[in-house]
Amino acid sequence: MQHATRFPIESNQANLVAYITEHPADIEQAYQLRQTVFSQAFNQQINTNEPSLDKDRFDDACHHLIVKEPVTNRIVAYSRIITSEIAQLHHGFYTASEFDLSAIIDPQKRYMEIGRTCVSDDHRTGSAIALLWGQIGKFMLEHKIDCLIGCASIPFTHGSRQTLAVIDYLRSRYFTDASLRATPKHALPALKTNLEGKAFVPPLLKAYLRMGCKVCGEAHWDKAFNSADVLVLLEKENINMRYMKHFLRGA
């Protein structure tokens, strides 16, 4: 299999470093982090070929972006990057397995998809997310990416009313124009609740929204994770540069 071209990006902030890695030990530890975080977040054991690893067919031809503690050699945050070129050569975009992207993807533009993004529970209020987003932002700017896409998950672990309240909140504030919507392959019903969804937005989704991401319509029900997934889209002209500059200072 032809592997993706990797770009050397590295940065430091406090006691953390962030970079795109090809090292097998880093990548295996990233799969372990994904397994741990997703099992906790979605209150279940993810079914994979290796019980302790979260890995799928998209992982062999992507960029693996990690945030690591150099002293302990522990990976504390991760995101997978698939560019338009990688998608064309290999398995397409992961998001296409959950959504019809025909109204989203413009063949004249360059895309990057971020996925499997996760942060260890002891770094979710620290600099790890800032470093991760700083590197994603640098990648977009340095490689002339027009649009970022990705799935953001809203778990049902706290009850379906809270999850539906989040989607209702997104619908009222952050949905794209009707002409730029992705059709979910297994749609959740568009139900309203009397809960205020803003209070239940997951931290990573909140970071996406602050960066300027829009939500491309209704949610897909991911049965494997028992979550509601929404497709986020960030067009380069809509990047919130105030937040981007904040992240880039750390990167």
N, C-alpha and C positions, 0 to 999 in steps of 0.2 A: 504493500500500500504506500502510495506517495504521501509523505508527511508535509504538514504546513510549514511554511517559512516562519521562523520565530524572529522576533525583534528584541534586541537587548535593551530592556528598560529596568532601571533599578532606582530605588529611592530609600531615604531614611527619615524616620520621624520618631523622636524619643528613643525607645528601646526596640523599635520595630523596623524591619526592612520589607520592601515590596518589590517584586520583580516577576517577569514571565520566565518560567522554568522549563527545562527539558530533562532535569535530573530524575531518574526513575524513583529514587527514594522520596523526593519531594512529591512527586505525582501520586505515589501510593499513599503517602500520609494525607494528601489532599482528599483522596477517595475515602479514607478513614474518617476525616473530619466531616465530610459530607454525610456519610452514613450516620455518624453520631448526632449531628445537628438535626438532620431530617427525621431521624427516629424519635428524637425528643420533641421536635416541633409538631410532628403529625401523629404522635402517640401510637406509633406502630413500627414494626420491623420491616424495612424495605427489602423486597425480594430481589436478590441479585445472584449472579453465579458464585460470587464470594460473599458469604454472610456478613463479613466485617467491612465490606467495601461497597460504596455506591458508585457504579460505573456502568456506562452504556455505550452504544455504538458510535456516538458522536465524540467520544473522548480520545480516540486514537489519531484524530486529525484536527486538533484545535490548539489554541494557545491557552496554557494553564497559568493564570495569574494568582500568585500567592502573597500573603502577608505573613511574615515569620518573626518570631522572637530569636535573635541570633544567639543569645546566651543559652537558651534551652533547646534551640533547634526545633521549636514547636511551631507548626503552622496554625495560625489563629483566624485566618480569613481566606476566602477563595472566591474566584469567579472564572468561569469558562468563557472564552471569546471565540466565536465563529464568524469569520468575515464572508463577504459575498463570494470571494474566490474559493475559499474552503468549501462553502456550501455547494458551489457549482461542481467541484471536483469529487465530492464525497456524498454525504447523505442529505444534503439540503440543510435547512434550519430546523432545529428542534421544535420551534414554535409552530411550524407547519403540521406537526403531528397533533396539535390541539386546535388550531385555527385555520380557516381558509384565508390565506394572505393575499389573494388576488387583487384586492382593492388597496392593499398596503404597499406592496413591493413595486417600485418603479425601476425597470431595467436600466434606466439611464443613471441611476444613483448607486452609490456604494454604501453597503450596510455592514454593521457589526451586531451580532447577537450576543448578549451576555446571558449566562444561565448557570444553574447550580450554585448561585451565589449564596454563601453562608459565612457566618461569623460565630466563633466560639462564645459560649454564654458569658465568659468573664471579660470579653472585650467589646460588648455591644454598645457601651456608652463611652468608649475611649477613642483612640486615634486610628484604630484598625479600619473602620468604615471610611474615614476621611482619606486614608492612604489608598484604599481600594478604589475609591471614586477618583482620586487624583490620578491614578494610573490609567483608569478607564478614560478619563478626560484627555490625558496626554496622548493615548492611543488614537482617540478620535481626531485630535487636532493634527498630530504628526503624520497620520496616514490618510488624511483627507477623507474621512468618513462623513457621509452626508446624514445618515440616520442610524440611531441605535434602537434596537428592538429587544424584547425579552419578556418572559413570563414572570409575573409576580404572584406569589401564592398567598392566599388568605386561608389559614387552617380552620377546620371546624371544631378544633379541640375545646374551644370555650363556648360552643353552642352555635347552632345554625342561625339564631336570631342576630348574634353579633356579626357573623360573617355576612349575612344579608344586609345588615345595617351599614357595613363598610362599603359594599357594592352600591347601595342606595346613595351614600355620600359621594362616592366617585362619580356616579351617574349625574348628580346635581352640580358637580364642580369641575370635573376633570375629563369628561368624555370628549373625544375628537368630534369634528363635524361629521354629519351623517355620511358624507362621501368618502370618509376615511375610516371605515370600520372593518374589523375582522370578525367573521362569523365563527362562533365556537362550535366545535364538532359535537359536543355534548353540553348543551346550554343549561344553565340553571334558570329557574323561573325568575322573572323580574318582579320580585315581591318587595313590598315596603314594610318597615317595622316602625315602632315608635321610639326606638333607640337612636341615640346620636352616634352615627358611625365614625365620626372623626376620632373619637376617643379610643377606637379599637383598631386603627390602621397599624399594621405591622411596621417595625422600624425600617426595614429595607425598602418597603413600598413608600414609606414616608420620605425617605431620602431620594427616591426616584422622582417623586412629585416636586420636591424642593428644587431638584436640578432642572425642572422644566418638562418632565415627561407628561404625556397625555395618555389616557386609557382608551384603547380602540374598541369600545363597546362592551357588551355583556360578557360574563364570566363563563369559562369552561369548567366543568366538574371533572377534576382529575381523580379518578377512582383509586388509583394506586396509592396516592398520598392522602386521599379523602380531604381534598382542599378545593377551594374555588380559585382558579387561575385567571388573571386578567393579562391582556397583552398591552405592554407599555411601549410607547413610541417617543423618541426624543430626536427631533429634527435640529440640525446644527444651528439654525437661525433662531430656535426657541430656547437655547441653553441659557439658564439663569447664570450669567457671568459673575454675579456677586458670590454665589456659592461655588462656582467653578474656580474662581481665583482663590477662594479660601482653601479648597482642596489642593489646588496646584502648588500652593505655598509649601504644603507638607510633602508633596511628591517631588 
